[in-house]
Amino acid sequence: MLVERMQPFTSTIFAEMSALALRTGAINLGQGFPDTNGPPSLLADAAANITGGVNQYPPGPGVPALRAAVAEHQSRFHGLSVDPDDVLVTTGATEAIAAAVLGLCEPGDEVVTFQPFYDSYAATVALAGAVLKAVPLRPPSFGFDPSELRAAFSARTRVVLLNTPHNPTGAVFTAVQLAEIGELAAEFGAVVVADEVYEHMVFSGAVHTPIATLPGMAERTLTISSAGKTFSVTGWKVGWVHGPSELVAAVRAAKQFLTYVSGAPFQPAIAAALALPDSFYTDLASGLQGKRDLLSDGLRAAGLTVYPSAGTYFVVTDVAPLGVTDGADFCWRLPELIGVAAVPVSVFCTDPELGRTLVRFAFCKRDEVLTEAVSRLAGLRAALGSTP
Ligand SMILES: *Cc1c(COP(=O)(O)O)cnc(C)c1O
């Protein structure tokens, strides 16, 4: 029944692995969602909005307070000057990405991205009838080869779908890399759609540079973020996009017939949370950095190769040193073997060879949960040795 272009996308690895984790009682380091609540003031504001009657359709582009707060946030953290009228509130970053691709790409147009990529990218591009051109990011640094990037561009390139800080690799693109991407986008007349949902989650001195801050880039960039990751409310699905008016208008045209609007009681609460003091944001990053170190050390001790994560919720490992040749098969067995769930990086690639033995672990969990996962991982070699 399903249309051909969606047939590769019938299930998501997160649903499958989360179900497996639940069935086996495994610690779920597969899907990237935090197991703690967001800021108490945010939760209280949202609850008060619900009981106070803020429950009907918000304005199409989003509530004015949130659009203004996003503009203020972009100025405060990134020095970007954004008109609140050029901010569109969406149903998570996912809808902003989908509406951008659907609103900008004709069937047959090409979208350049990097692989491994966030799983919605390929499905969204397929929905639009566009063609994905995915440039490899290779370990250990998960940078790209500039000549491979150039070769991915053509006269049909309409969008560059960029994610930094990057899920799943934990790479944070440097200003030099971003300039290379920007120059090619300009040369080929492409729009950059910049997915920056992990903008506040960078570690050990890494710096997140929004590509829109590079010279000449604001005029061709749609910048996307979300409350889900920043405020640990991934289930609320409130995101936003901003950019030049005519690009945002294209996104809005598609968005209004996807969901129209959503999140009425959450939007004003998030507006207030965006104005939280700097300490909230620095504590978020330093807390996650400690979790990254705790899990990375445990994975290394368990015998995996651990690639350094400079940002996001994730660390990528290579399981080849354990004698494992297929990361996907390994992830299916891991919950039964030691009671931990993870996801294979190959599912985020159009070229599965690229991530054949790479496995992603999420560290956005309470320290005691990570400590328990690390102690289970310590038994991994023995468990692998004792099974055929
Ligand atoms: C989580 C995530 C999203 C989705 O954000 P929502 O606001 O939950 O829709 C988008 N892009 C990347 C890279 C993510 O990790």
The ligand as an ORCA input file, in Angstrom:
! r2SCAN-3c Opt
* xyz 0 1
  C      16.401     15.723     18.366
  C      16.814     16.271     17.043
  C      15.896     16.955     16.227
  C      14.424     16.999     16.542
  O      14.056     18.029     17.349
  P      12.523     18.137     17.810
  O      12.450     19.494     18.343
  O      12.304     17.055     18.817
  O      11.685     17.918     16.609
  C      16.348     17.509     15.049
  N      17.630     17.397     14.656
  C      18.530     16.721     15.398
  C      19.927     16.621     14.913
  C      18.150     16.129     16.604
  O      19.030     15.406     17.309
*
